[in-house]
Amino acid sequence: MKKNKTKTSAVSLQYVQGGDRAPKVTAKGQGWVAEKIIAMAIEQNIPIKKDRDLIALLEKIDVGQEIPEALYKIVAELLAWVYHLNKEYSEKQQAL
């Protein structure tokens, strides 16, 4: 019996507010490459969002390219989530 094991996938985005017109794909990969991207994000305390559907869309974009307008809304929601996490983290650090 063969197990249907899904391969790990990862896509990294970067957005420089005031500098970039739209977020850009900075890295992407599957298998061990994805695991390395995830490990690097964890090391740098970069939030990780698990969303198979979003990854499937972002994987189609070449590294270094901006996301297309069709993905602006969903990526804006992702960025809002990251900003919220960063704010919570900052407030916890100030309370220490």
Biopython code that builds the backbone (N, CA, C, O; Angstrom):
import numpy as np
from Bio.PDB.StructureBuilder import StructureBuilder

atoms = [
    (1, "MET", "N", (0.845, -1.179, 0.000)),
    (1, "MET", "CA", (0.000, 0.000, 0.000)),
    (1, "MET", "C", (0.891, 1.243, 0.000)),
    (1, "MET", "O", (1.787, 1.381, 0.832)),
    (2, "LYS", "N", (0.631, 2.125, -0.930)),
    (2, "LYS", "CA", (1.417, 3.342, -1.064)),
    (2, "LYS", "C", (0.689, 4.508, -0.393)),
    (2, "LYS", "O", (-0.488, 4.755, -0.651)),
    (3, "LYS", "N", (1.398, 5.198, 0.451)),
    (3, "LYS", "CA", (0.813, 6.366, 1.120)),
    (3, "LYS", "C", (0.846, 7.566, 0.187)),
    (3, "LYS", "O", (1.812, 7.764, -0.550)),
    (4, "ASN", "N", (-0.208, 8.358, 0.224)),
    (4, "ASN", "CA", (-0.254, 9.596, -0.569)),
    (4, "ASN", "C", (0.303, 10.724, 0.284)),
    (4, "ASN", "O", (-0.438, 11.430, 0.967)),
    (5, "LYS", "N", (1.592, 10.879, 0.234)),
    (5, "LYS", "CA", (2.261, 11.895, 1.039)),
    (5, "LYS", "C", (2.404, 13.178, 0.223)),
    (5, "LYS", "O", (2.984, 13.178, -0.863)),
    (6, "THR", "N", (1.864, 14.272, 0.768)),
    (6, "THR", "CA", (1.988, 15.544, 0.055)),
    (6, "THR", "C", (3.340, 16.160, 0.361)),
    (6, "THR", "O", (3.828, 16.109, 1.490)),
    (7, "LYS", "N", (3.921, 16.731, -0.654)),
    (7, "LYS", "CA", (5.219, 17.373, -0.530)),
    (7, "LYS", "C", (5.059, 18.744, 0.120)),
    (7, "LYS", "O", (4.120, 19.477, -0.190)),
    (8, "THR", "N", (5.966, 19.082, 1.011)),
    (8, "THR", "CA", (5.957, 20.396, 1.634)),
    (8, "THR", "C", (6.308, 21.448, 0.589)),
    (8, "THR", "O", (7.246, 21.283, -0.190)),
    (9, "SER", "N", (5.532, 22.540, 0.587)),
    (9, "SER", "CA", (5.794, 23.665, -0.309)),
    (9, "SER", "C", (5.886, 24.933, 0.520)),
    (9, "SER", "O", (5.259, 25.043, 1.573)),
    (10, "ALA", "N", (6.665, 25.884, 0.045)),
    (10, "ALA", "CA", (6.798, 27.166, 0.732)),
    (10, "ALA", "C", (7.051, 28.273, -0.275)),
    (10, "ALA", "O", (7.715, 28.079, -1.293)),
    (11, "VAL", "N", (6.503, 29.443, 0.039)),
    (11, "VAL", "CA", (6.731, 30.639, -0.762)),
    (11, "VAL", "C", (7.008, 31.781, 0.206)),
    (11, "VAL", "O", (6.287, 31.954, 1.189)),
    (12, "SER", "N", (8.031, 32.545, -0.063)),
    (12, "SER", "CA", (8.393, 33.693, 0.757)),
    (12, "SER", "C", (8.048, 34.975, 0.004)),
    (12, "SER", "O", (8.326, 35.115, -1.187)),
    (13, "LEU", "N", (7.433, 35.909, 0.737)),
    (13, "LEU", "CA", (7.094, 37.209, 0.162)),
    (13, "LEU", "C", (7.818, 38.313, 0.907)),
    (13, "LEU", "O", (8.141, 38.176, 2.087)),
    (14, "GLN", "N", (8.070, 39.408, 0.207)),
    (14, "GLN", "CA", (8.633, 40.591, 0.841)),
    (14, "GLN", "C", (7.891, 41.806, 0.304)),
    (14, "GLN", "O", (7.600, 41.914, -0.887)),
    (15, "TYR", "N", (7.596, 42.713, 1.225)),
    (15, "TYR", "CA", (6.961, 43.963, 0.821)),
    (15, "TYR", "C", (7.594, 45.096, 1.608)),
    (15, "TYR", "O", (7.578, 45.091, 2.839)),
    (16, "VAL", "N", (8.151, 46.066, 0.899)),
    (16, "VAL", "CA", (8.741, 47.239, 1.529)),
    (16, "VAL", "C", (7.741, 48.374, 1.362)),
    (16, "VAL", "O", (7.558, 48.915, 0.272)),
    (17, "GLN", "N", (7.099, 48.718, 2.476)),
    (17, "GLN", "CA", (6.079, 49.762, 2.433)),
    (17, "GLN", "C", (6.705, 51.079, 2.002)),
    (17, "GLN", "O", (7.713, 51.514, 2.559)),
    (18, "GLY", "N", (6.101, 51.703, 1.012)),
    (18, "GLY", "CA", (6.616, 52.957, 0.489)),
    (18, "GLY", "C", (7.702, 52.772, -0.559)),
    (18, "GLY", "O", (8.072, 53.722, -1.249)),
    (19, "GLY", "N", (8.215, 51.552, -0.680)),
    (19, "GLY", "CA", (9.276, 51.303, -1.641)),
    (19, "GLY", "C", (8.841, 50.415, -2.789)),
    (19, "GLY", "O", (9.213, 50.645, -3.940)),
    (20, "ASP", "N", (8.057, 49.406, -2.475)),
    (20, "ASP", "CA", (7.583, 48.481, -3.504)),
    (20, "ASP", "C", (6.152, 48.819, -3.901)),
    (20, "ASP", "O", (5.346, 49.258, -3.081)),
    (21, "ARG", "N", (5.862, 48.606, -5.165)),
    (21, "ARG", "CA", (4.495, 48.801, -5.655)),
    (21, "ARG", "C", (3.601, 47.681, -5.155)),
    (21, "ARG", "O", (2.430, 47.900, -4.846)),
    (22, "ALA", "N", (4.163, 46.468, -5.078)),
    (22, "ALA", "CA", (3.417, 45.289, -4.627)),
    (22, "ALA", "C", (4.405, 44.302, -4.005)),
    (22, "ALA", "O", (5.604, 44.368, -4.277)),
    (23, "PRO", "N", (3.904, 43.389, -3.173)),
    (23, "PRO", "CA", (4.789, 42.362, -2.617)),
    (23, "PRO", "C", (5.436, 41.537, -3.727)),
    (23, "PRO", "O", (4.861, 41.341, -4.797)),
    (24, "LYS", "N", (6.642, 41.063, -3.442)),
    (24, "LYS", "CA", (7.390, 40.247, -4.400)),
    (24, "LYS", "C", (7.648, 38.862, -3.819)),
    (24, "LYS", "O", (7.785, 38.699, -2.606)),
    (25, "VAL", "N", (7.711, 37.882, -4.690)),
    (25, "VAL", "CA", (8.111, 36.539, -4.292)),
    (25, "VAL", "C", (9.632, 36.552, -4.171)),
    (25, "VAL", "O", (10.333, 36.892, -5.124)),
    (26, "THR", "N", (10.135, 36.180, -2.999)),
    (26, "THR", "CA", (11.582, 36.203, -2.780)),
    (26, "THR", "C", (12.205, 34.814, -2.760)),
    (26, "THR", "O", (13.413, 34.670, -2.949)),
    (27, "ALA", "N", (11.383, 33.790, -2.531)),
    (27, "ALA", "CA", (11.873, 32.411, -2.552)),
    (27, "ALA", "C", (10.670, 31.486, -2.664)),
    (27, "ALA", "O", (9.567, 31.816, -2.230)),
    (28, "LYS", "N", (10.907, 30.328, -3.254)),
    (28, "LYS", "CA", (9.855, 29.317, -3.316)),
    (28, "LYS", "C", (10.497, 27.974, -3.557)),
    (28, "LYS", "O", (11.587, 27.882, -4.122)),
    (29, "GLY", "N", (9.815, 26.931, -3.124)),
    (29, "GLY", "CA", (10.352, 25.601, -3.347)),
    (29, "GLY", "C", (9.477, 24.527, -2.757)),
    (29, "GLY", "O", (8.496, 24.798, -2.064)),
    (30, "GLN", "N", (9.859, 23.292, -3.050)),
    (30, "GLN", "CA", (9.161, 22.122, -2.535)),
    (30, "GLN", "C", (10.173, 21.188, -1.899)),
    (30, "GLN", "O", (11.371, 21.270, -2.168)),
    (31, "GLY", "N", (9.676, 20.304, -1.055)),
    (31, "GLY", "CA", (10.550, 19.310, -0.420)),
    (31, "GLY", "C", (11.572, 19.955, 0.494)),
    (31, "GLY", "O", (11.238, 20.787, 1.337)),
    (32, "TRP", "N", (12.836, 19.553, 0.314)),
    (32, "TRP", "CA", (13.879, 20.051, 1.217)),
    (32, "TRP", "C", (14.111, 21.553, 1.055)),
    (32, "TRP", "O", (14.511, 22.217, 2.012)),
    (33, "VAL", "N", (13.867, 22.104, -0.144)),
    (33, "VAL", "CA", (14.011, 23.548, -0.343)),
    (33, "VAL", "C", (12.955, 24.277, 0.489)),
    (33, "VAL", "O", (13.257, 25.275, 1.143)),
    (34, "ALA", "N", (11.731, 23.782, 0.464)),
    (34, "ALA", "CA", (10.660, 24.380, 1.264)),
    (34, "ALA", "C", (10.984, 24.285, 2.750)),
    (34, "ALA", "O", (10.772, 25.236, 3.502)),
    (35, "GLU", "N", (11.491, 23.148, 3.159)),
    (35, "GLU", "CA", (11.857, 22.969, 4.568)),
    (35, "GLU", "C", (12.944, 23.955, 4.979)),
    (35, "GLU", "O", (12.924, 24.456, 6.103)),
    (36, "LYS", "N", (13.889, 24.240, 4.092)),
    (36, "LYS", "CA", (14.958, 25.214, 4.375)),
    (36, "LYS", "C", (14.378, 26.629, 4.475)),
    (36, "LYS", "O", (14.773, 27.397, 5.353)),
    (37, "ILE", "N", (13.440, 26.979, 3.577)),
    (37, "ILE", "CA", (12.789, 28.294, 3.628)),
    (37, "ILE", "C", (12.054, 28.451, 4.954)),
    (37, "ILE", "O", (12.143, 29.495, 5.600)),
    (38, "ILE", "N", (11.332, 27.416, 5.356)),
    (38, "ILE", "CA", (10.573, 27.459, 6.611)),
    (38, "ILE", "C", (11.522, 27.561, 7.803)),
    (38, "ILE", "O", (11.268, 28.332, 8.729)),
    (39, "ALA", "N", (12.608, 26.796, 7.790)),
    (39, "ALA", "CA", (13.585, 26.840, 8.890)),
    (39, "ALA", "C", (14.206, 28.226, 9.014)),
    (39, "ALA", "O", (14.400, 28.727, 10.122)),
    (40, "MET", "N", (14.517, 28.845, 7.875)),
    (40, "MET", "CA", (15.097, 30.192, 7.909)),
    (40, "MET", "C", (14.090, 31.206, 8.458)),
    (40, "MET", "O", (14.467, 32.113, 9.200)),
    (41, "ALA", "N", (12.836, 31.057, 8.104)),
    (41, "ALA", "CA", (11.794, 31.954, 8.614)),
    (41, "ALA", "C", (11.669, 31.800, 10.131)),
    (41, "ALA", "O", (11.552, 32.789, 10.854)),
    (42, "ILE", "N", (11.695, 30.570, 10.596)),
    (42, "ILE", "CA", (11.603, 30.323, 12.036)),
    (42, "ILE", "C", (12.789, 30.948, 12.760)),
    (42, "ILE", "O", (12.620, 31.580, 13.802)),
    (43, "GLU", "N", (13.993, 30.774, 12.209)),
    (43, "GLU", "CA", (15.202, 31.354, 12.812)),
    (43, "GLU", "C", (15.113, 32.874, 12.917)),
    (43, "GLU", "O", (15.626, 33.459, 13.870)),
    (44, "GLN", "N", (14.471, 33.513, 11.950)),
    (44, "GLN", "CA", (14.366, 34.977, 11.910)),
    (44, "GLN", "C", (13.074, 35.501, 12.553)),
    (44, "GLN", "O", (12.774, 36.692, 12.468)),
    (45, "ASN", "N", (12.313, 34.602, 13.197)),
    (45, "ASN", "CA", (11.034, 34.967, 13.813)),
    (45, "ASN", "C", (10.057, 35.597, 12.817)),
    (45, "ASN", "O", (9.322, 36.525, 13.153)),
    (46, "ILE", "N", (10.062, 35.083, 11.606)),
    (46, "ILE", "CA", (9.140, 35.550, 10.572)),
    (46, "ILE", "C", (7.886, 34.697, 10.654)),
    (46, "ILE", "O", (7.972, 33.469, 10.640)),
    (47, "PRO", "N", (6.719, 35.333, 10.741)),
    (47, "PRO", "CA", (5.474, 34.556, 10.835)),
    (47, "PRO", "C", (5.276, 33.650, 9.618)),
    (47, "PRO", "O", (5.610, 34.010, 8.489)),
    (48, "ILE", "N", (4.729, 32.481, 9.880)),
    (48, "ILE", "CA", (4.460, 31.500, 8.833)),
    (48, "ILE", "C", (2.963, 31.237, 8.797)),
    (48, "ILE", "O", (2.352, 30.924, 9.818)),
    (49, "LYS", "N", (2.393, 31.364, 7.638)),
    (49, "LYS", "CA", (0.956, 31.116, 7.441)),
    (49, "LYS", "C", (0.828, 29.866, 6.581)),
    (49, "LYS", "O", (1.371, 29.802, 5.478)),
    (50, "LYS", "N", (0.113, 28.884, 7.090)),
    (50, "LYS", "CA", (-0.116, 27.654, 6.331)),
    (50, "LYS", "C", (-1.424, 27.797, 5.572)),
    (50, "LYS", "O", (-2.501, 27.804, 6.168)),
    (51, "ASP", "N", (-1.323, 27.911, 4.252)),
    (51, "ASP", "CA", (-2.495, 28.072, 3.399)),
    (51, "ASP", "C", (-2.183, 27.438, 2.050)),
    (51, "ASP", "O", (-1.589, 28.069, 1.175)),
    (52, "ARG", "N", (-2.588, 26.199, 1.896)),
    (52, "ARG", "CA", (-2.273, 25.423, 0.695)),
    (52, "ARG", "C", (-2.750, 26.110, -0.582)),
    (52, "ARG", "O", (-2.045, 26.117, -1.592)),
    (53, "ASP", "N", (-3.964, 26.692, -0.531)),
    (53, "ASP", "CA", (-4.521, 27.349, -1.718)),
    (53, "ASP", "C", (-3.702, 28.573, -2.119)),
    (53, "ASP", "O", (-3.433, 28.788, -3.301)),
    (54, "LEU", "N", (-3.306, 29.378, -1.123)),
    (54, "LEU", "CA", (-2.498, 30.559, -1.408)),
    (54, "LEU", "C", (-1.132, 30.163, -1.964)),
    (54, "LEU", "O", (-0.640, 30.777, -2.911)),
    (55, "ILE", "N", (-0.529, 29.150, -1.381)),
    (55, "ILE", "CA", (0.772, 28.685, -1.873)),
    (55, "ILE", "C", (0.657, 28.225, -3.325)),
    (55, "ILE", "O", (1.532, 28.513, -4.141)),
    (56, "ALA", "N", (-0.418, 27.513, -3.643)),
    (56, "ALA", "CA", (-0.612, 27.039, -5.018)),
    (56, "ALA", "C", (-0.648, 28.211, -6.001)),
    (56, "ALA", "O", (-0.123, 28.109, -7.110)),
    (57, "LEU", "N", (-1.263, 29.314, -5.599)),
    (57, "LEU", "CA", (-1.318, 30.502, -6.458)),
    (57, "LEU", "C", (0.044, 31.192, -6.549)),
    (57, "LEU", "O", (0.479, 31.589, -7.631)),
    (58, "LEU", "N", (0.709, 31.329, -5.400)),
    (58, "LEU", "CA", (1.987, 32.044, -5.362)),
    (58, "LEU", "C", (3.119, 31.268, -6.039)),
    (58, "LEU", "O", (4.070, 31.868, -6.540)),
    (59, "GLU", "N", (3.019, 29.940, -6.055)),
    (59, "GLU", "CA", (4.059, 29.124, -6.692)),
    (59, "GLU", "C", (4.171, 29.390, -8.192)),
    (59, "GLU", "O", (5.202, 29.107, -8.801)),
    (60, "LYS", "N", (3.121, 29.925, -8.777)),
    (60, "LYS", "CA", (3.108, 30.194, -10.217)),
    (60, "LYS", "C", (3.885, 31.465, -10.584)),
    (60, "LYS", "O", (4.137, 31.729, -11.759)),
    (61, "ILE", "N", (4.260, 32.242, -9.571)),
    (61, "ILE", "CA", (4.959, 33.510, -9.794)),
    (61, "ILE", "C", (6.466, 33.272, -9.685)),
    (61, "ILE", "O", (6.925, 32.592, -8.767)),
    (62, "ASP", "N", (7.218, 33.822, -10.602)),
    (62, "ASP", "CA", (8.669, 33.670, -10.578)),
    (62, "ASP", "C", (9.278, 34.459, -9.418)),
    (62, "ASP", "O", (8.754, 35.499, -9.018)),
    (63, "VAL", "N", (10.384, 33.951, -8.889)),
    (63, "VAL", "CA", (11.120, 34.643, -7.838)),
    (63, "VAL", "C", (11.571, 36.002, -8.378)),
    (63, "VAL", "O", (12.088, 36.100, -9.491)),
    (64, "GLY", "N", (11.369, 37.041, -7.575)),
    (64, "GLY", "CA", (11.735, 38.398, -7.963)),
    (64, "GLY", "C", (10.595, 39.172, -8.595)),
    (64, "GLY", "O", (10.699, 40.383, -8.787)),
    (65, "GLN", "N", (9.505, 38.484, -8.921)),
    (65, "GLN", "CA", (8.364, 39.128, -9.556)),
    (65, "GLN", "C", (7.343, 39.592, -8.518)),
    (65, "GLN", "O", (7.177, 38.974, -7.466)),
    (66, "GLU", "N", (6.665, 40.693, -8.838)),
    (66, "GLU", "CA", (5.575, 41.176, -7.982)),
    (66, "GLU", "C", (4.368, 40.271, -8.154)),
    (66, "GLU", "O", (4.169, 39.656, -9.202)),
    (67, "ILE", "N", (3.571, 40.207, -7.099)),
    (67, "ILE", "CA", (2.339, 39.430, -7.218)),
    (67, "ILE", "C", (1.390, 40.163, -8.166)),
    (67, "ILE", "O", (1.421, 41.392, -8.235)),
    (68, "PRO", "N", (0.554, 39.435, -8.893)),
    (68, "PRO", "CA", (-0.391, 40.085, -9.802)),
    (68, "PRO", "C", (-1.542, 40.737, -9.038)),
    (68, "PRO", "O", (-1.843, 40.360, -7.906)),
    (69, "GLU", "N", (-2.177, 41.716, -9.673)),
    (69, "GLU", "CA", (-3.292, 42.423, -9.043)),
    (69, "GLU", "C", (-4.380, 41.488, -8.558)),
    (69, "GLU", "O", (-5.035, 41.780, -7.557)),
    (70, "ALA", "N", (-4.590, 40.386, -9.228)),
    (70, "ALA", "CA", (-5.631, 39.435, -8.841)),
    (70, "ALA", "C", (-5.408, 38.882, -7.432)),
    (70, "ALA", "O", (-6.351, 38.409, -6.798)),
    (71, "LEU", "N", (-4.164, 38.938, -6.939)),
    (71, "LEU", "CA", (-3.861, 38.417, -5.599)),
    (71, "LEU", "C", (-3.713, 39.509, -4.546)),
    (71, "LEU", "O", (-3.428, 39.206, -3.387)),
    (72, "TYR", "N", (-3.899, 40.771, -4.922)),
    (72, "TYR", "CA", (-3.714, 41.875, -3.974)),
    (72, "TYR", "C", (-4.561, 41.700, -2.718)),
    (72, "TYR", "O", (-4.052, 41.857, -1.608)),
    (73, "LYS", "N", (-5.829, 41.380, -2.871)),
    (73, "LYS", "CA", (-6.719, 41.309, -1.704)),
    (73, "LYS", "C", (-6.279, 40.227, -0.727)),
    (73, "LYS", "O", (-6.163, 40.484, 0.471)),
    (74, "ILE", "N", (-6.035, 39.025, -1.224)),
    (74, "ILE", "CA", (-5.662, 37.940, -0.334)),
    (74, "ILE", "C", (-4.297, 38.184, 0.310)),
    (74, "ILE", "O", (-4.097, 37.845, 1.476)),
    (75, "VAL", "N", (-3.361, 38.764, -0.432)),
    (75, "VAL", "CA", (-2.038, 39.048, 0.141)),
    (75, "VAL", "C", (-2.139, 40.221, 1.121)),
    (75, "VAL", "O", (-1.407, 40.252, 2.110)),
    (76, "ALA", "N", (-3.027, 41.182, 0.869)),
    (76, "ALA", "CA", (-3.250, 42.282, 1.819)),
    (76, "ALA", "C", (-3.767, 41.721, 3.143)),
    (76, "ALA", "O", (-3.371, 42.182, 4.214)),
    (77, "GLU", "N", (-4.648, 40.730, 3.067)),
    (77, "GLU", "CA", (-5.145, 40.086, 4.289)),
    (77, "GLU", "C", (-4.012, 39.376, 5.015)),
    (77, "GLU", "O", (-3.949, 39.403, 6.244)),
    (78, "LEU", "N", (-3.122, 38.744, 4.268)),
    (78, "LEU", "CA", (-1.963, 38.079, 4.859)),
    (78, "LEU", "C", (-1.048, 39.100, 5.542)),
    (78, "LEU", "O", (-0.586, 38.874, 6.661)),
    (79, "LEU", "N", (-0.789, 40.221, 4.866)),
    (79, "LEU", "CA", (0.060, 41.262, 5.452)),
    (79, "LEU", "C", (-0.584, 41.864, 6.702)),
    (79, "LEU", "O", (0.115, 42.173, 7.667)),
    (80, "ALA", "N", (-1.897, 42.033, 6.694)),
    (80, "ALA", "CA", (-2.599, 42.540, 7.881)),
    (80, "ALA", "C", (-2.412, 41.571, 9.040)),
    (80, "ALA", "O", (-2.206, 41.995, 10.177)),
    (81, "TRP", "N", (-2.482, 40.280, 8.762)),
    (81, "TRP", "CA", (-2.266, 39.257, 9.787)),
    (81, "TRP", "C", (-0.842, 39.356, 10.347)),
    (81, "TRP", "O", (-0.645, 39.267, 11.559)),
    (82, "VAL", "N", (0.149, 39.541, 9.465)),
    (82, "VAL", "CA", (1.543, 39.658, 9.909)),
    (82, "VAL", "C", (1.731, 40.916, 10.751)),
    (82, "VAL", "O", (2.372, 40.863, 11.801)),
    (83, "TYR", "N", (1.179, 42.052, 10.304)),
    (83, "TYR", "CA", (1.294, 43.293, 11.072)),
    (83, "TYR", "C", (0.657, 43.147, 12.451)),
    (83, "TYR", "O", (1.182, 43.664, 13.437)),
    (84, "HIS", "N", (-0.468, 42.449, 12.521)),
    (84, "HIS", "CA", (-1.138, 42.217, 13.802)),
    (84, "HIS", "C", (-0.251, 41.379, 14.725)),
    (84, "HIS", "O", (-0.108, 41.690, 15.908)),
    (85, "LEU", "N", (0.341, 40.319, 14.180)),
    (85, "LEU", "CA", (1.249, 39.488, 14.981)),
    (85, "LEU", "C", (2.451, 40.290, 15.462)),
    (85, "LEU", "O", (2.864, 40.163, 16.615)),
    (86, "ASN", "N", (3.010, 41.111, 14.586)),
    (86, "ASN", "CA", (4.164, 41.932, 14.963)),
    (86, "ASN", "C", (3.803, 42.915, 16.063)),
    (86, "ASN", "O", (4.600, 43.147, 16.972)),
    (87, "LYS", "N", (2.614, 43.492, 15.993)),
    (87, "LYS", "CA", (2.169, 44.430, 17.017)),
    (87, "LYS", "C", (2.019, 43.725, 18.359)),
    (87, "LYS", "O", (2.459, 44.238, 19.387)),
    (88, "GLU", "N", (1.394, 42.540, 18.350)),
    (88, "GLU", "CA", (1.240, 41.770, 19.582)),
    (88, "GLU", "C", (2.600, 41.416, 20.174)),
    (88, "GLU", "O", (2.798, 41.525, 21.384)),
    (89, "TYR", "N", (3.533, 40.992, 19.330)),
    (89, "TYR", "CA", (4.864, 40.629, 19.783)),
    (89, "TYR", "C", (5.564, 41.835, 20.394)),
    (89, "TYR", "O", (6.198, 41.726, 21.444)),
    (90, "SER", "N", (5.450, 42.977, 19.740)),
    (90, "SER", "CA", (6.082, 44.205, 20.230)),
    (90, "SER", "C", (5.508, 44.604, 21.591)),
    (90, "SER", "O", (6.251, 44.995, 22.491)),
    (91, "GLU", "N", (4.203, 44.505, 21.735)),
    (91, "GLU", "CA", (3.571, 44.857, 23.011)),
    (91, "GLU", "C", (4.012, 43.918, 24.126)),
    (91, "GLU", "O", (4.219, 44.358, 25.257)),
    (92, "LYS", "N", (4.158, 42.625, 23.822)),
    (92, "LYS", "CA", (4.622, 41.670, 24.818)),
    (92, "LYS", "C", (6.060, 41.966, 25.220)),
    (92, "LYS", "O", (6.407, 41.851, 26.396)),
    (93, "GLN", "N", (6.897, 42.344, 24.265)),
    (93, "GLN", "CA", (8.293, 42.654, 24.562)),
    (93, "GLN", "C", (8.395, 43.908, 25.459)),
    (93, "GLN", "O", (9.240, 43.966, 26.352)),
    (94, "GLN", "N", (7.532, 44.902, 25.215)),
    (94, "GLN", "CA", (7.553, 46.120, 26.007)),
    (94, "GLN", "C", (7.081, 45.851, 27.438)),
    (94, "GLN", "O", (7.500, 46.539, 28.369)),
    (95, "ALA", "N", (6.211, 44.851, 27.616)),
    (95, "ALA", "CA", (5.690, 44.531, 28.936)),
    (95, "ALA", "C", (6.719, 43.815, 29.793)),
    (95, "ALA", "O", (6.584, 43.769, 31.016)),
    (96, "LEU", "N", (7.751, 43.254, 29.163)),
    (96, "LEU", "CA", (8.781, 42.513, 29.923)),
    (96, "LEU", "C", (9.714, 43.397, 30.664)),
    (96, "LEU", "O", (10.621, 42.910, 31.339)),
]
sb = StructureBuilder()
sb.init_structure("model")
sb.init_model(0)
sb.init_chain("A")
sb.init_seg("    ")
for serial, (resi, resn, name, xyz) in enumerate(atoms, 1):
    if name == "N":
        sb.init_residue(resn, " ", resi, " ")
    sb.init_atom(name, np.array(xyz, "f"), 0.0, 1.0, " ", f" {name:<3s}", serial, name[0])
structure = sb.get_structure()
